[in-house]
Amino acid sequence: MDKDLLVEKLKVLFQQEKEITIDAFGLAPAYGGMVSNSFVLGVSAPSMAGDEQPDKIQKIISLLFSGLEPEERRWIDRVRVYDNVKELKKQAQNDFEEISYNDNHTSFETELFKLDAA
């Protein structure tokens, strides 16, 4: 499986979801891109704004387990959930990582995908 196929599977999965509103997502290389085919999944889920972060992450992980095959899930190393697209875009600049890197860190062009309203 390549990244483009994973993106398409995620688009379908997120657009079909009825309980959680997901309006955009992005994939950033995990571990600074040192591990191929390993990504941090960032998700904008405005319907979960106000929920505790662990609860948000668990809901997205449960969704991934219900809609992706094990070999597809293997590509997703970590999940980050944000309240809106603006926050998603801001965090994409740091590859969805929680920590600050030193000046030697190379940020990747994290690709974001907007979803059509259902």
Phi, psi and omega in degrees: 000141175250173184301321181298320177293321177298317179300315180296318178297318179294320177303311181297313181301313183289324180289332180277345182295130183257332185273334182240132175271116177242119184252351177193159175206165177212158176237126177241145178300131177281156177055039178063022179080007182282344177244119182288149176059037176226123188231153168263125179265119174255134185230133171264115183229081184299336180290345179256008178304133181096341176287157176292144183304314179300325179293319178299312182298317181297321179295318179292318178298318177299320177297317179298319180292330181279338187241353180240151175284157180307319181291334176282318179295330181302334181286343183259110184276319182218158179235133174236135182238131182239158185282340183200170182294324179301314179294320177301313180298318180298313181288336178297333180296339178247026177057031180061022179270145182280338185261158174270137178265161176284182184295344181278351181289131176260115177279140179268159173281093180288125182273129178253147182233117176275145180254145177289144177295140182285000000 
